[in-house]
């Protein structure tokens, strides 16, 4: 009887996929918000090689 209860507590494939999507979305959002304490964001923020030059140029034009 206990084994049957344990089996019923395991998520099915659809629920696992939903939980995985929710987890991935949460982790992605926390990274974008700068909440990942193990990551040095300054390596990206201060690296001009990673800038999208099209967007930088468009932003400059819009400010003009």
Biotite code that builds the C-alpha atoms (Angstrom):
import biotite.structure as struc

atoms = struc.array([
    struc.Atom([0.000, 0.000, 0.000], chain_id="A", res_id=1, res_name="UNK", atom_name="CA", element="C"),
    struc.Atom([2.834, 2.431, 0.825], chain_id="A", res_id=2, res_name="UNK", atom_name="CA", element="C"),
    struc.Atom([4.467, 1.698, -2.548], chain_id="A", res_id=3, res_name="UNK", atom_name="CA", element="C"),
    struc.Atom([1.233, 2.580, -4.351], chain_id="A", res_id=4, res_name="UNK", atom_name="CA", element="C"),
    struc.Atom([1.095, 5.924, -2.533], chain_id="A", res_id=5, res_name="UNK", atom_name="CA", element="C"),
    struc.Atom([4.721, 6.701, -3.476], chain_id="A", res_id=6, res_name="UNK", atom_name="CA", element="C"),
    struc.Atom([4.070, 5.938, -7.140], chain_id="A", res_id=7, res_name="UNK", atom_name="CA", element="C"),
    struc.Atom([1.033, 8.211, -7.210], chain_id="A", res_id=8, res_name="UNK", atom_name="CA", element="C"),
    struc.Atom([3.150, 11.083, -5.808], chain_id="A", res_id=9, res_name="UNK", atom_name="CA", element="C"),
    struc.Atom([5.482, 11.017, -8.809], chain_id="A", res_id=10, res_name="UNK", atom_name="CA", element="C"),
    struc.Atom([4.548, 13.509, -11.529], chain_id="A", res_id=11, res_name="UNK", atom_name="CA", element="C"),
    struc.Atom([3.534, 12.186, -14.917], chain_id="A", res_id=12, res_name="UNK", atom_name="CA", element="C"),
    struc.Atom([5.319, 13.234, -18.122], chain_id="A", res_id=13, res_name="UNK", atom_name="CA", element="C"),
    struc.Atom([3.079, 16.251, -18.743], chain_id="A", res_id=14, res_name="UNK", atom_name="CA", element="C"),
    struc.Atom([3.503, 17.519, -15.186], chain_id="A", res_id=15, res_name="UNK", atom_name="CA", element="C"),
    struc.Atom([7.291, 16.993, -15.346], chain_id="A", res_id=16, res_name="UNK", atom_name="CA", element="C"),
    struc.Atom([7.436, 19.011, -18.568], chain_id="A", res_id=17, res_name="UNK", atom_name="CA", element="C"),
    struc.Atom([5.385, 21.800, -16.982], chain_id="A", res_id=18, res_name="UNK", atom_name="CA", element="C"),
    struc.Atom([7.598, 21.820, -13.859], chain_id="A", res_id=19, res_name="UNK", atom_name="CA", element="C"),
    struc.Atom([10.747, 21.877, -15.989], chain_id="A", res_id=20, res_name="UNK", atom_name="CA", element="C"),
    struc.Atom([9.404, 24.814, -18.030], chain_id="A", res_id=21, res_name="UNK", atom_name="CA", element="C"),
    struc.Atom([8.466, 26.670, -14.829], chain_id="A", res_id=22, res_name="UNK", atom_name="CA", element="C"),
    struc.Atom([11.917, 26.051, -13.333], chain_id="A", res_id=23, res_name="UNK", atom_name="CA", element="C"),
    struc.Atom([13.714, 27.148, -16.510], chain_id="A", res_id=24, res_name="UNK", atom_name="CA", element="C"),
    struc.Atom([11.582, 30.281, -16.761], chain_id="A", res_id=25, res_name="UNK", atom_name="CA", element="C"),
    struc.Atom([12.243, 31.179, -13.122], chain_id="A", res_id=26, res_name="UNK", atom_name="CA", element="C"),
    struc.Atom([16.006, 30.661, -13.454], chain_id="A", res_id=27, res_name="UNK", atom_name="CA", element="C"),
    struc.Atom([16.145, 32.678, -16.689], chain_id="A", res_id=28, res_name="UNK", atom_name="CA", element="C"),
    struc.Atom([14.203, 35.546, -15.112], chain_id="A", res_id=29, res_name="UNK", atom_name="CA", element="C"),
    struc.Atom([16.344, 35.586, -11.960], chain_id="A", res_id=30, res_name="UNK", atom_name="CA", element="C"),
    struc.Atom([19.475, 35.703, -14.129], chain_id="A", res_id=31, res_name="UNK", atom_name="CA", element="C"),
    struc.Atom([18.124, 38.641, -16.128], chain_id="A", res_id=32, res_name="UNK", atom_name="CA", element="C"),
    struc.Atom([17.250, 40.461, -12.906], chain_id="A", res_id=33, res_name="UNK", atom_name="CA", element="C"),
    struc.Atom([20.822, 40.034, -11.627], chain_id="A", res_id=34, res_name="UNK", atom_name="CA", element="C"),
    struc.Atom([19.883, 37.744, -8.767], chain_id="A", res_id=35, res_name="UNK", atom_name="CA", element="C"),
    struc.Atom([22.376, 34.984, -9.578], chain_id="A", res_id=36, res_name="UNK", atom_name="CA", element="C"),
    struc.Atom([24.959, 35.490, -6.825], chain_id="A", res_id=37, res_name="UNK", atom_name="CA", element="C"),
    struc.Atom([27.432, 33.016, -8.334], chain_id="A", res_id=38, res_name="UNK", atom_name="CA", element="C"),
    struc.Atom([27.774, 34.944, -11.595], chain_id="A", res_id=39, res_name="UNK", atom_name="CA", element="C"),
    struc.Atom([29.989, 37.981, -12.223], chain_id="A", res_id=40, res_name="UNK", atom_name="CA", element="C"),
    struc.Atom([27.689, 40.211, -14.281], chain_id="A", res_id=41, res_name="UNK", atom_name="CA", element="C"),
    struc.Atom([30.429, 42.811, -14.756], chain_id="A", res_id=42, res_name="UNK", atom_name="CA", element="C"),
    struc.Atom([32.127, 40.478, -17.273], chain_id="A", res_id=43, res_name="UNK", atom_name="CA", element="C"),
    struc.Atom([29.134, 40.977, -19.551], chain_id="A", res_id=44, res_name="UNK", atom_name="CA", element="C"),
    struc.Atom([28.111, 44.507, -18.619], chain_id="A", res_id=45, res_name="UNK", atom_name="CA", element="C"),
    struc.Atom([31.579, 45.938, -19.235], chain_id="A", res_id=46, res_name="UNK", atom_name="CA", element="C"),
    struc.Atom([32.418, 43.962, -22.395], chain_id="A", res_id=47, res_name="UNK", atom_name="CA", element="C"),
    struc.Atom([31.673, 46.127, -25.430], chain_id="A", res_id=48, res_name="UNK", atom_name="CA", element="C"),
    struc.Atom([32.396, 43.170, -27.764], chain_id="A", res_id=49, res_name="UNK", atom_name="CA", element="C"),
    struc.Atom([29.065, 41.708, -26.659], chain_id="A", res_id=50, res_name="UNK", atom_name="CA", element="C"),
    struc.Atom([27.031, 44.810, -27.523], chain_id="A", res_id=51, res_name="UNK", atom_name="CA", element="C"),
    struc.Atom([24.583, 44.532, -30.391], chain_id="A", res_id=52, res_name="UNK", atom_name="CA", element="C"),
    struc.Atom([25.863, 47.345, -32.592], chain_id="A", res_id=53, res_name="UNK", atom_name="CA", element="C"),
    struc.Atom([22.589, 47.601, -34.529], chain_id="A", res_id=54, res_name="UNK", atom_name="CA", element="C"),
    struc.Atom([20.695, 48.364, -31.340], chain_id="A", res_id=55, res_name="UNK", atom_name="CA", element="C"),
    struc.Atom([23.395, 50.737, -30.077], chain_id="A", res_id=56, res_name="UNK", atom_name="CA", element="C"),
    struc.Atom([23.298, 52.613, -33.393], chain_id="A", res_id=57, res_name="UNK", atom_name="CA", element="C"),
    struc.Atom([19.484, 52.748, -33.415], chain_id="A", res_id=58, res_name="UNK", atom_name="CA", element="C"),
    struc.Atom([19.435, 54.034, -29.814], chain_id="A", res_id=59, res_name="UNK", atom_name="CA", element="C"),
    struc.Atom([21.940, 56.760, -30.750], chain_id="A", res_id=60, res_name="UNK", atom_name="CA", element="C"),
    struc.Atom([19.780, 57.780, -33.728], chain_id="A", res_id=61, res_name="UNK", atom_name="CA", element="C"),
    struc.Atom([16.665, 57.934, -31.568], chain_id="A", res_id=62, res_name="UNK", atom_name="CA", element="C"),
    struc.Atom([18.417, 60.116, -28.997], chain_id="A", res_id=63, res_name="UNK", atom_name="CA", element="C"),
    struc.Atom([19.548, 62.461, -31.800], chain_id="A", res_id=64, res_name="UNK", atom_name="CA", element="C"),
])
